[in-house]
Amino acid sequence: MYQNYTIGQTEFVLNYNYGLPQNHVARLISDFVDSIPQDVLLEDSRAATGRPSSHPAIMLKILLFAY
């Protein structure tokens, strides 16, 4: 049996009561990356053309969490 779904759904309801526990590894990674000085992460390497790059701290958090 499949779940019922609506193709024409016009809104997406989020549960804001959901949160990560205080001892979750994602919070540890976020705190670790936030403790790195910004001048280490923010060396100016922006290209003159193309799509704007993502913030290096966010990319590092994603990389560490995925590992």
CHARMM-style PDB file with segment names, atoms N, HN, CA, C and O in Angstrom:
ATOM      1  N   MET     1       0.843  -1.160   0.000  1.00  0.00      PROA
ATOM      2  CA  MET     1       0.000   0.000   0.000  1.00  0.00      PROA
ATOM      3  C   MET     1       0.899   1.238   0.000  1.00  0.00      PROA
ATOM      4  O   MET     1       1.900   1.278   0.716  1.00  0.00      PROA
ATOM      5  N   TYR     2       0.553   2.225  -0.784  1.00  0.00      PROA
ATOM      6  HN  TYR     2      -0.260   2.192  -1.366  1.00  0.00      PROA
ATOM      7  CA  TYR     2       1.320   3.461  -0.887  1.00  0.00      PROA
ATOM      8  C   TYR     2       0.683   4.559  -0.049  1.00  0.00      PROA
ATOM      9  O   TYR     2      -0.512   4.516   0.242  1.00  0.00      PROA
ATOM     10  N   GLN     3       1.485   5.537   0.334  1.00  0.00      PROA
ATOM     11  HN  GLN     3       2.456   5.572   0.098  1.00  0.00      PROA
ATOM     12  CA  GLN     3       0.962   6.685   1.061  1.00  0.00      PROA
ATOM     13  C   GLN     3       0.187   7.581   0.109  1.00  0.00      PROA
ATOM     14  O   GLN     3       0.511   7.677  -1.075  1.00  0.00      PROA
ATOM     15  N   ASN     4      -0.829   8.229   0.632  1.00  0.00      PROA
ATOM     16  HN  ASN     4      -1.092   8.151   1.594  1.00  0.00      PROA
ATOM     17  CA  ASN     4      -1.565   9.206  -0.158  1.00  0.00      PROA
ATOM     18  C   ASN     4      -0.724  10.464  -0.302  1.00  0.00      PROA
ATOM     19  O   ASN     4      -0.061  10.882   0.647  1.00  0.00      PROA
ATOM     20  N   TYR     5      -0.746  11.059  -1.465  1.00  0.00      PROA
ATOM     21  HN  TYR     5      -1.284  10.719  -2.237  1.00  0.00      PROA
ATOM     22  CA  TYR     5      -0.028  12.304  -1.690  1.00  0.00      PROA
ATOM     23  C   TYR     5      -0.840  13.186  -2.615  1.00  0.00      PROA
ATOM     24  O   TYR     5      -1.707  12.713  -3.350  1.00  0.00      PROA
ATOM     25  N   THR     6      -0.546  14.475  -2.566  1.00  0.00      PROA
ATOM     26  HN  THR     6       0.158  14.860  -1.969  1.00  0.00      PROA
ATOM     27  CA  THR     6      -1.251  15.451  -3.378  1.00  0.00      PROA
ATOM     28  C   THR     6      -0.257  16.106  -4.317  1.00  0.00      PROA
ATOM     29  O   THR     6       0.715  16.713  -3.868  1.00  0.00      PROA
ATOM     30  N   ILE     7      -0.490  15.992  -5.606  1.00  0.00      PROA
ATOM     31  HN  ILE     7      -1.281  15.499  -5.970  1.00  0.00      PROA
ATOM     32  CA  ILE     7       0.407  16.594  -6.591  1.00  0.00      PROA
ATOM     33  C   ILE     7       0.279  18.110  -6.565  1.00  0.00      PROA
ATOM     34  O   ILE     7       1.277  18.809  -6.741  1.00  0.00      PROA
ATOM     35  N   GLY     8      -0.903  18.628  -6.352  1.00  0.00      PROA
ATOM     36  HN  GLY     8      -1.714  18.061  -6.209  1.00  0.00      PROA
ATOM     37  CA  GLY     8      -1.141  20.064  -6.396  1.00  0.00      PROA
ATOM     38  C   GLY     8      -0.975  20.754  -5.050  1.00  0.00      PROA
ATOM     39  O   GLY     8      -1.597  21.790  -4.814  1.00  0.00      PROA
ATOM     40  N   GLN     9      -0.156  20.207  -4.166  1.00  0.00      PROA
ATOM     41  HN  GLN     9       0.349  19.366  -4.358  1.00  0.00      PROA
ATOM     42  CA  GLN     9       0.031  20.812  -2.852  1.00  0.00      PROA
ATOM     43  C   GLN     9       0.662  22.194  -2.991  1.00  0.00      PROA
ATOM     44  O   GLN     9       1.674  22.350  -3.675  1.00  0.00      PROA
ATOM     45  N   THR    10       0.071  23.193  -2.349  1.00  0.00      PROA
ATOM     46  HN  THR    10      -0.752  23.067  -1.794  1.00  0.00      PROA
ATOM     47  CA  THR    10       0.557  24.563  -2.499  1.00  0.00      PROA
ATOM     48  C   THR    10       1.311  25.075  -1.282  1.00  0.00      PROA
ATOM     49  O   THR    10       1.817  26.197  -1.311  1.00  0.00      PROA
ATOM     50  N   GLU    11       1.401  24.297  -0.225  1.00  0.00      PROA
ATOM     51  HN  GLU    11       0.990  23.385  -0.202  1.00  0.00      PROA
ATOM     52  CA  GLU    11       2.142  24.744   0.948  1.00  0.00      PROA
ATOM     53  C   GLU    11       2.864  23.567   1.584  1.00  0.00      PROA
ATOM     54  O   GLU    11       2.471  22.411   1.426  1.00  0.00      PROA
ATOM     55  N   PHE    12       3.911  23.887   2.294  1.00  0.00      PROA
ATOM     56  HN  PHE    12       4.229  24.826   2.422  1.00  0.00      PROA
ATOM     57  CA  PHE    12       4.723  22.880   2.967  1.00  0.00      PROA
ATOM     58  C   PHE    12       4.780  23.248   4.437  1.00  0.00      PROA
ATOM     59  O   PHE    12       5.306  24.304   4.790  1.00  0.00      PROA
ATOM     60  N   VAL    13       4.256  22.407   5.285  1.00  0.00      PROA
ATOM     61  HN  VAL    13       3.828  21.550   4.998  1.00  0.00      PROA
ATOM     62  CA  VAL    13       4.183  22.692   6.711  1.00  0.00      PROA
ATOM     63  C   VAL    13       5.394  22.073   7.398  1.00  0.00      PROA
ATOM     64  O   VAL    13       5.646  20.874   7.279  1.00  0.00      PROA
ATOM     65  N   LEU    14       6.140  22.909   8.120  1.00  0.00      PROA
ATOM     66  HN  LEU    14       5.935  23.883   8.217  1.00  0.00      PROA
ATOM     67  CA  LEU    14       7.304  22.436   8.862  1.00  0.00      PROA
ATOM     68  C   LEU    14       6.971  22.330  10.341  1.00  0.00      PROA
ATOM     69  O   LEU    14       6.219  23.143  10.879  1.00  0.00      PROA
ATOM     70  N   ASN    15       7.530  21.333  10.984  1.00  0.00      PROA
ATOM     71  HN  ASN    15       8.141  20.672  10.547  1.00  0.00      PROA
ATOM     72  CA  ASN    15       7.367  21.175  12.418  1.00  0.00      PROA
ATOM     73  C   ASN    15       8.525  21.898  13.102  1.00  0.00      PROA
ATOM     74  O   ASN    15       9.643  21.384  13.129  1.00  0.00      PROA
ATOM     75  N   TYR    16       8.272  23.074  13.651  1.00  0.00      PROA
ATOM     76  HN  TYR    16       7.364  23.492  13.629  1.00  0.00      PROA
ATOM     77  CA  TYR    16       9.320  23.863  14.292  1.00  0.00      PROA
ATOM     78  C   TYR    16       9.662  23.357  15.685  1.00  0.00      PROA
ATOM     79  O   TYR    16      10.616  23.841  16.293  1.00  0.00      PROA
ATOM     80  N   ASN    17       8.917  22.407  16.198  1.00  0.00      PROA
ATOM     81  HN  ASN    17       8.142  22.013  15.703  1.00  0.00      PROA
ATOM     82  CA  ASN    17       9.209  21.855  17.515  1.00  0.00      PROA
ATOM     83  C   ASN    17      10.327  20.825  17.457  1.00  0.00      PROA
ATOM     84  O   ASN    17      10.861  20.433  18.495  1.00  0.00      PROA
ATOM     85  N   TYR    18      10.688  20.381  16.252  1.00  0.00      PROA
ATOM     86  HN  TYR    18      10.255  20.700  15.409  1.00  0.00      PROA
ATOM     87  CA  TYR    18      11.752  19.402  16.100  1.00  0.00      PROA
ATOM     88  C   TYR    18      13.093  20.100  16.242  1.00  0.00      PROA
ATOM     89  O   TYR    18      13.288  21.188  15.700  1.00  0.00      PROA
ATOM     90  N   GLY    19      13.986  19.505  16.940  1.00  0.00      PROA
ATOM     91  HN  GLY    19      13.828  18.621  17.381  1.00  0.00      PROA
ATOM     92  CA  GLY    19      15.317  20.088  17.110  1.00  0.00      PROA
ATOM     93  C   GLY    19      16.333  19.001  17.393  1.00  0.00      PROA
ATOM     94  O   GLY    19      15.985  17.889  17.791  1.00  0.00      PROA
ATOM     95  N   LEU    20      17.570  19.334  17.186  1.00  0.00      PROA
ATOM     96  HN  LEU    20      17.853  20.237  16.863  1.00  0.00      PROA
ATOM     97  CA  LEU    20      18.634  18.385  17.473  1.00  0.00      PROA
ATOM     98  C   LEU    20      18.910  18.368  18.971  1.00  0.00      PROA
ATOM     99  O   LEU    20      18.863  19.414  19.617  1.00  0.00      PROA
ATOM    100  N   PRO    21      19.197  17.203  19.530  1.00  0.00      PROA
ATOM    101  CA  PRO    21      19.576  17.158  20.943  1.00  0.00      PROA
ATOM    102  C   PRO    21      20.874  17.940  21.172  1.00  0.00      PROA
ATOM    103  O   PRO    21      21.667  18.122  20.248  1.00  0.00      PROA
ATOM    104  N   GLN    22      21.079  18.391  22.389  1.00  0.00      PROA
ATOM    105  HN  GLN    22      20.435  18.243  23.139  1.00  0.00      PROA
ATOM    106  CA  GLN    22      22.271  19.182  22.699  1.00  0.00      PROA
ATOM    107  C   GLN    22      23.565  18.395  22.501  1.00  0.00      PROA
ATOM    108  O   GLN    22      24.613  18.996  22.262  1.00  0.00      PROA
ATOM    109  N   ASN    23      23.519  17.080  22.594  1.00  0.00      PROA
ATOM    110  HN  ASN    23      22.668  16.592  22.789  1.00  0.00      PROA
ATOM    111  CA  ASN    23      24.733  16.275  22.456  1.00  0.00      PROA
ATOM    112  C   ASN    23      24.876  15.655  21.065  1.00  0.00      PROA
ATOM    113  O   ASN    23      25.643  14.706  20.901  1.00  0.00      PROA
ATOM    114  N   HSD    24      24.169  16.158  20.072  1.00  0.00      PROA
ATOM    115  HN  HSD    24      23.546  16.929  20.205  1.00  0.00      PROA
ATOM    116  CA  HSD    24      24.238  15.628  18.706  1.00  0.00      PROA
ATOM    117  C   HSD    24      25.555  16.034  18.053  1.00  0.00      PROA
ATOM    118  O   HSD    24      26.062  17.129  18.293  1.00  0.00      PROA
ATOM    119  N   VAL    25      26.107  15.145  17.226  1.00  0.00      PROA
ATOM    120  HN  VAL    25      25.695  14.255  17.032  1.00  0.00      PROA
ATOM    121  CA  VAL    25      27.399  15.396  16.586  1.00  0.00      PROA
ATOM    122  C   VAL    25      27.357  16.614  15.665  1.00  0.00      PROA
ATOM    123  O   VAL    25      28.382  17.268  15.471  1.00  0.00      PROA
ATOM    124  N   ALA    26      26.214  16.926  15.105  1.00  0.00      PROA
ATOM    125  HN  ALA    26      25.382  16.395  15.262  1.00  0.00      PROA
ATOM    126  CA  ALA    26      26.104  18.097  14.229  1.00  0.00      PROA
ATOM    127  C   ALA    26      26.363  19.387  15.004  1.00  0.00      PROA
ATOM    128  O   ALA    26      26.953  20.322  14.462  1.00  0.00      PROA
ATOM    129  N   ARG    27      25.934  19.450  16.254  1.00  0.00      PROA
ATOM    130  HN  ARG    27      25.454  18.691  16.694  1.00  0.00      PROA
ATOM    131  CA  ARG    27      26.208  20.635  17.077  1.00  0.00      PROA
ATOM    132  C   ARG    27      27.695  20.740  17.397  1.00  0.00      PROA
ATOM    133  O   ARG    27      28.242  21.843  17.421  1.00  0.00      PROA
ATOM    134  N   LEU    28      28.354  19.616  17.642  1.00  0.00      PROA
ATOM    135  HN  LEU    28      27.909  18.720  17.623  1.00  0.00      PROA
ATOM    136  CA  LEU    28      29.793  19.610  17.907  1.00  0.00      PROA
ATOM    137  C   LEU    28      30.564  20.117  16.692  1.00  0.00      PROA
ATOM    138  O   LEU    28      31.476  20.933  16.828  1.00  0.00      PROA
ATOM    139  N   ILE    29      30.199  19.635  15.509  1.00  0.00      PROA
ATOM    140  HN  ILE    29      29.458  18.973  15.399  1.00  0.00      PROA
ATOM    141  CA  ILE    29      30.856  20.071  14.275  1.00  0.00      PROA
ATOM    142  C   ILE    29      30.627  21.557  14.051  1.00  0.00      PROA
ATOM    143  O   ILE    29      31.558  22.279  13.695  1.00  0.00      PROA
ATOM    144  N   SER    30      29.419  22.018  14.252  1.00  0.00      PROA
ATOM    145  HN  SER    30      28.662  21.432  14.542  1.00  0.00      PROA
ATOM    146  CA  SER    30      29.109  23.428  14.051  1.00  0.00      PROA
ATOM    147  C   SER    30      29.902  24.310  15.016  1.00  0.00      PROA
ATOM    148  O   SER    30      30.441  25.341  14.614  1.00  0.00      PROA
ATOM    149  N   ASP    31      29.974  23.913  16.274  1.00  0.00      PROA
ATOM    150  HN  ASP    31      29.536  23.076  16.600  1.00  0.00      PROA
ATOM    151  CA  ASP    31      30.738  24.691  17.256  1.00  0.00      PROA
ATOM    152  C   ASP    31      32.224  24.694  16.924  1.00  0.00      PROA
ATOM    153  O   ASP    31      32.901  25.709  17.089  1.00  0.00      PROA
ATOM    154  N   PHE    32      32.733  23.550  16.453  1.00  0.00      PROA
ATOM    155  HN  PHE    32      32.183  22.725  16.319  1.00  0.00      PROA
ATOM    156  CA  PHE    32      34.144  23.466  16.087  1.00  0.00      PROA
ATOM    157  C   PHE    32      34.469  24.406  14.931  1.00  0.00      PROA
ATOM    158  O   PHE    32      35.442  25.158  14.997  1.00  0.00      PROA
ATOM    159  N   VAL    33      33.666  24.368  13.878  1.00  0.00      PROA
ATOM    160  HN  VAL    33      32.876  23.757  13.825  1.00  0.00      PROA
ATOM    161  CA  VAL    33      33.922  25.220  12.714  1.00  0.00      PROA
ATOM    162  C   VAL    33      33.732  26.692  13.084  1.00  0.00      PROA
ATOM    163  O   VAL    33      34.473  27.549  12.602  1.00  0.00      PROA
ATOM    164  N   ASP    34      32.756  26.989  13.926  1.00  0.00      PROA
ATOM    165  HN  ASP    34      32.155  26.293  14.318  1.00  0.00      PROA
ATOM    166  CA  ASP    34      32.542  28.374  14.353  1.00  0.00      PROA
ATOM    167  C   ASP    34      33.695  28.899  15.198  1.00  0.00      PROA
ATOM    168  O   ASP    34      33.892  30.111  15.283  1.00  0.00      PROA
ATOM    169  N   SER    35      34.464  28.002  15.828  1.00  0.00      PROA
ATOM    170  HN  SER    35      34.303  27.017  15.759  1.00  0.00      PROA
ATOM    171  CA  SER    35      35.595  28.437  16.653  1.00  0.00      PROA
ATOM    172  C   SER    35      36.834  28.767  15.821  1.00  0.00      PROA
ATOM    173  O   SER    35      37.777  29.363  16.341  1.00  0.00      PROA
ATOM    174  N   ILE    36      36.852  28.395  14.552  1.00  0.00      PROA
ATOM    175  HN  ILE    36      36.086  27.910  14.129  1.00  0.00      PROA
ATOM    176  CA  ILE    36      37.982  28.703  13.672  1.00  0.00      PROA
ATOM    177  C   ILE    36      37.930  30.188  13.327  1.00  0.00      PROA
ATOM    178  O   ILE    36      36.874  30.691  12.942  1.00  0.00      PROA
ATOM    179  N   PRO    37      39.049  30.898  13.457  1.00  0.00      PROA
ATOM    180  CA  PRO    37      39.045  32.335  13.130  1.00  0.00      PROA
ATOM    181  C   PRO    37      38.614  32.582  11.682  1.00  0.00      PROA
ATOM    182  O   PRO    37      38.983  31.835  10.775  1.00  0.00      PROA
ATOM    183  N   GLN    38      37.835  33.632  11.485  1.00  0.00      PROA
ATOM    184  HN  GLN    38      37.535  34.239  12.222  1.00  0.00      PROA
ATOM    185  CA  GLN    38      37.290  33.933  10.162  1.00  0.00      PROA
ATOM    186  C   GLN    38      38.372  34.261   9.144  1.00  0.00      PROA
ATOM    187  O   GLN    38      38.197  33.992   7.955  1.00  0.00      PROA
ATOM    188  N   ASP    39      39.489  34.838   9.587  1.00  0.00      PROA
ATOM    189  HN  ASP    39      39.631  35.057  10.552  1.00  0.00      PROA
ATOM    190  CA  ASP    39      40.530  35.179   8.615  1.00  0.00      PROA
ATOM    191  C   ASP    39      41.183  33.937   8.023  1.00  0.00      PROA
ATOM    192  O   ASP    39      41.759  34.006   6.937  1.00  0.00      PROA
ATOM    193  N   VAL    40      41.104  32.805   8.715  1.00  0.00      PROA
ATOM    194  HN  VAL    40      40.636  32.749   9.598  1.00  0.00      PROA
ATOM    195  CA  VAL    40      41.622  31.548   8.166  1.00  0.00      PROA
ATOM    196  C   VAL    40      40.683  31.022   7.085  1.00  0.00      PROA
ATOM    197  O   VAL    40      41.133  30.516   6.056  1.00  0.00      PROA
ATOM    198  N   LEU    41      39.388  31.144   7.320  1.00  0.00      PROA
ATOM    199  HN  LEU    41      39.023  31.555   8.155  1.00  0.00      PROA
ATOM    200  CA  LEU    41      38.396  30.612   6.383  1.00  0.00      PROA
ATOM    201  C   LEU    41      38.111  31.536   5.214  1.00  0.00      PROA
ATOM    202  O   LEU    41      37.736  31.073   4.137  1.00  0.00      PROA
ATOM    203  N   LEU    42      38.280  32.825   5.410  1.00  0.00      PROA
ATOM    204  HN  LEU    42      38.585  33.201   6.285  1.00  0.00      PROA
ATOM    205  CA  LEU    42      37.799  33.779   4.421  1.00  0.00      PROA
ATOM    206  C   LEU    42      38.904  34.417   3.590  1.00  0.00      PROA
ATOM    207  O   LEU    42      38.903  35.630   3.383  1.00  0.00      PROA
ATOM    208  N   GLU    43      39.836  33.617   3.117  1.00  0.00      PROA
ATOM    209  HN  GLU    43      39.836  32.632   3.285  1.00  0.00      PROA
ATOM    210  CA  GLU    43      40.793  34.155   2.161  1.00  0.00      PROA
ATOM    211  C   GLU    43      40.026  34.495   0.892  1.00  0.00      PROA
ATOM    212  O   GLU    43      39.206  33.700   0.431  1.00  0.00      PROA
ATOM    213  N   ASP    44      40.284  35.666   0.326  1.00  0.00      PROA
ATOM    214  HN  ASP    44      40.950  36.311   0.700  1.00  0.00      PROA
ATOM    215  CA  ASP    44      39.515  36.123  -0.831  1.00  0.00      PROA
ATOM    216  C   ASP    44      39.891  35.315  -2.069  1.00  0.00      PROA
ATOM    217  O   ASP    44      40.954  35.516  -2.655  1.00  0.00      PROA
ATOM    218  N   SER    45      39.018  34.413  -2.452  1.00  0.00      PROA
ATOM    219  HN  SER    45      38.154  34.250  -1.975  1.00  0.00      PROA
ATOM    220  CA  SER    45      39.259  33.574  -3.631  1.00  0.00      PROA
ATOM    221  C   SER    45      38.053  33.607  -4.564  1.00  0.00      PROA
ATOM    222  O   SER    45      37.800  32.649  -5.295  1.00  0.00      PROA
ATOM    223  N   ARG    46      37.318  34.701  -4.538  1.00  0.00      PROA
ATOM    224  HN  ARG    46      37.523  35.479  -3.944  1.00  0.00      PROA
ATOM    225  CA  ARG    46      36.125  34.814  -5.369  1.00  0.00      PROA
ATOM    226  C   ARG    46      36.509  35.045  -6.825  1.00  0.00      PROA
ATOM    227  O   ARG    46      37.400  35.837  -7.130  1.00  0.00      PROA
ATOM    228  N   ALA    47      35.836  34.354  -7.694  1.00  0.00      PROA
ATOM    229  HN  ALA    47      35.112  33.711  -7.446  1.00  0.00      PROA
ATOM    230  CA  ALA    47      36.059  34.528  -9.130  1.00  0.00      PROA
ATOM    231  C   ALA    47      35.277  35.745  -9.617  1.00  0.00      PROA
ATOM    232  O   ALA    47      34.252  36.110  -9.041  1.00  0.00      PROA
ATOM    233  N   ALA    48      35.769  36.356 -10.670  1.00  0.00      PROA
ATOM    234  HN  ALA    48      36.601  36.059 -11.138  1.00  0.00      PROA
ATOM    235  CA  ALA    48      35.100  37.536 -11.218  1.00  0.00      PROA
ATOM    236  C   ALA    48      33.848  37.165 -11.999  1.00  0.00      PROA
ATOM    237  O   ALA    48      32.952  37.994 -12.164  1.00  0.00      PROA
ATOM    238  N   THR    49      33.778  35.934 -12.479  1.00  0.00      PROA
ATOM    239  HN  THR    49      34.506  35.262 -12.345  1.00  0.00      PROA
ATOM    240  CA  THR    49      32.624  35.499 -13.258  1.00  0.00      PROA
ATOM    241  C   THR    49      32.026  34.252 -12.627  1.00  0.00      PROA
ATOM    242  O   THR    49      32.636  33.613 -11.770  1.00  0.00      PROA
ATOM    243  N   GLY    50      30.839  33.928 -13.062  1.00  0.00      PROA
ATOM    244  HN  GLY    50      30.343  34.448 -13.757  1.00  0.00      PROA
ATOM    245  CA  GLY    50      30.193  32.703 -12.606  1.00  0.00      PROA
ATOM    246  C   GLY    50      29.314  32.916 -11.389  1.00  0.00      PROA
ATOM    247  O   GLY    50      29.096  34.037 -10.929  1.00  0.00      PROA
ATOM    248  N   ARG    51      28.825  31.813 -10.895  1.00  0.00      PROA
ATOM    249  HN  ARG    51      29.002  30.903 -11.268  1.00  0.00      PROA
ATOM    250  CA  ARG    51      27.918  31.827  -9.759  1.00  0.00      PROA
ATOM    251  C   ARG    51      28.681  32.178  -8.482  1.00  0.00      PROA
ATOM    252  O   ARG    51      29.831  31.766  -8.329  1.00  0.00      PROA
ATOM    253  N   PRO    52      28.070  32.928  -7.565  1.00  0.00      PROA
ATOM    254  CA  PRO    52      28.737  33.235  -6.297  1.00  0.00      PROA
ATOM    255  C   PRO    52      29.025  31.953  -5.517  1.00  0.00      PROA
ATOM    256  O   PRO    52      28.220  31.021  -5.520  1.00  0.00      PROA
ATOM    257  N   SER    53      30.155  31.915  -4.863  1.00  0.00      PROA
ATOM    258  HN  SER    53      30.808  32.672  -4.860  1.00  0.00      PROA
ATOM    259  CA  SER    53      30.543  30.715  -4.128  1.00  0.00      PROA
ATOM    260  C   SER    53      29.805  30.628  -2.797  1.00  0.00      PROA
ATOM    261  O   SER    53      29.280  31.623  -2.297  1.00  0.00      PROA
ATOM    262  N   SER    54      29.775  29.433  -2.240  1.00  0.00      PROA
ATOM    263  HN  SER    54      30.202  28.626  -2.646  1.00  0.00      PROA
ATOM    264  CA  SER    54      29.175  29.225  -0.924  1.00  0.00      PROA
ATOM    265  C   SER    54      30.172  29.647   0.146  1.00  0.00      PROA
ATOM    266  O   SER    54      31.379  29.680  -0.092  1.00  0.00      PROA
ATOM    267  N   HSD    55      29.658  29.968   1.320  1.00  0.00      PROA
ATOM    268  HN  HSD    55      28.678  29.941   1.514  1.00  0.00      PROA
ATOM    269  CA  HSD    55      30.522  30.384   2.416  1.00  0.00      PROA
ATOM    270  C   HSD    55      31.414  29.209   2.828  1.00  0.00      PROA
ATOM    271  O   HSD    55      30.917  28.094   2.983  1.00  0.00      PROA
ATOM    272  N   PRO    56      32.713  29.435   3.007  1.00  0.00      PROA
ATOM    273  CA  PRO    56      33.633  28.344   3.341  1.00  0.00      PROA
ATOM    274  C   PRO    56      33.281  27.620   4.640  1.00  0.00      PROA
ATOM    275  O   PRO    56      33.499  26.413   4.744  1.00  0.00      PROA
ATOM    276  N   ALA    57      32.746  28.325   5.625  1.00  0.00      PROA
ATOM    277  HN  ALA    57      32.568  29.305   5.541  1.00  0.00      PROA
ATOM    278  CA  ALA    57      32.388  27.671   6.882  1.00  0.00      PROA
ATOM    279  C   ALA    57      31.255  26.673   6.673  1.00  0.00      PROA
ATOM    280  O   ALA    57      31.279  25.582   7.242  1.00  0.00      PROA
ATOM    281  N   ILE    58      30.277  27.030   5.873  1.00  0.00      PROA
ATOM    282  HN  ILE    58      30.258  27.916   5.411  1.00  0.00      PROA
ATOM    283  CA  ILE    58      29.166  26.119   5.584  1.00  0.00      PROA
ATOM    284  C   ILE    58      29.671  24.890   4.836  1.00  0.00      PROA
ATOM    285  O   ILE    58      29.268  23.765   5.133  1.00  0.00      PROA
ATOM    286  N   MET    59      30.551  25.109   3.868  1.00  0.00      PROA
ATOM    287  HN  MET    59      30.878  26.023   3.627  1.00  0.00      PROA
ATOM    288  CA  MET    59      31.089  23.985   3.097  1.00  0.00      PROA
ATOM    289  C   MET    59      31.910  23.051   3.987  1.00  0.00      PROA
ATOM    290  O   MET    59      31.852  21.832   3.821  1.00  0.00      PROA
ATOM    291  N   LEU    60      32.675  23.610   4.929  1.00  0.00      PROA
ATOM    292  HN  LEU    60      32.723  24.599   5.064  1.00  0.00      PROA
ATOM    293  CA  LEU    60      33.457  22.785   5.848  1.00  0.00      PROA
ATOM    294  C   LEU    60      32.545  21.989   6.772  1.00  0.00      PROA
ATOM    295  O   LEU    60      32.822  20.824   7.058  1.00  0.00      PROA
ATOM    296  N   LYS    61      31.464  22.598   7.240  1.00  0.00      PROA
ATOM    297  HN  LYS    61      31.239  23.544   7.007  1.00  0.00      PROA
ATOM    298  CA  LYS    61      30.510  21.882   8.090  1.00  0.00      PROA
ATOM    299  C   LYS    61      29.884  20.713   7.339  1.00  0.00      PROA
ATOM    300  O   LYS    61      29.737  19.623   7.893  1.00  0.00      PROA
ATOM    301  N   ILE    62      29.519  20.935   6.093  1.00  0.00      PROA
ATOM    302  HN  ILE    62      29.638  21.820   5.643  1.00  0.00      PROA
ATOM    303  CA  ILE    62      28.928  19.864   5.283  1.00  0.00      PROA
ATOM    304  C   ILE    62      29.931  18.747   5.067  1.00  0.00      PROA
ATOM    305  O   ILE    62      29.592  17.570   5.187  1.00  0.00      PROA
ATOM    306  N   LEU    63      31.163  19.111   4.749  1.00  0.00      PROA
ATOM    307  HN  LEU    63      31.439  20.067   4.651  1.00  0.00      PROA
ATOM    308  CA  LEU    63      32.207  18.115   4.506  1.00  0.00      PROA
ATOM    309  C   LEU    63      32.471  17.275   5.751  1.00  0.00      PROA
ATOM    310  O   LEU    63      32.543  16.049   5.664  1.00  0.00      PROA
ATOM    311  N   LEU    64      32.613  17.913   6.898  1.00  0.00      PROA
ATOM    312  HN  LEU    64      32.555  18.909   6.969  1.00  0.00      PROA
ATOM    313  CA  LEU    64      32.885  17.176   8.132  1.00  0.00      PROA
ATOM    314  C   LEU    64      31.699  16.318   8.550  1.00  0.00      PROA
ATOM    315  O   LEU    64      31.888  15.195   9.018  1.00  0.00      PROA
ATOM    316  N   PHE    65      30.488  16.820   8.390  1.00  0.00      PROA
ATOM    317  HN  PHE    65      30.334  17.732   8.010  1.00  0.00      PROA
ATOM    318  CA  PHE    65      29.319  16.033   8.770  1.00  0.00      PROA
ATOM    319  C   PHE    65      29.145  14.830   7.852  1.00  0.00      PROA
ATOM    320  O   PHE    65      28.745  13.757   8.302  1.00  0.00      PROA
ATOM    321  N   ALA    66      29.442  15.004   6.571  1.00  0.00      PROA
ATOM    322  HN  ALA    66      29.767  15.877   6.205  1.00  0.00      PROA
ATOM    323  CA  ALA    66      29.299  13.896   5.621  1.00  0.00      PROA
ATOM    324  C   ALA    66      30.355  12.826   5.845  1.00  0.00      PROA
ATOM    325  O   ALA    66      30.137  11.653   5.540  1.00  0.00      PROA
ATOM    326  N   TYR    67      31.502  13.234   6.381  1.00  0.00      PROA
ATOM    327  HN  TYR    67      31.680  14.186   6.629  1.00  0.00      PROA
ATOM    328  CA  TYR    67      32.582  12.278   6.594  1.00  0.00      PROA
ATOM    329  C   TYR    67      32.230  11.373   7.744  1.00  0.00      PROA
ATOM    330  OT1 TYR    67      33.009  10.487   8.093  1.00  0.00      PROA
TER     331      TYR     67
END
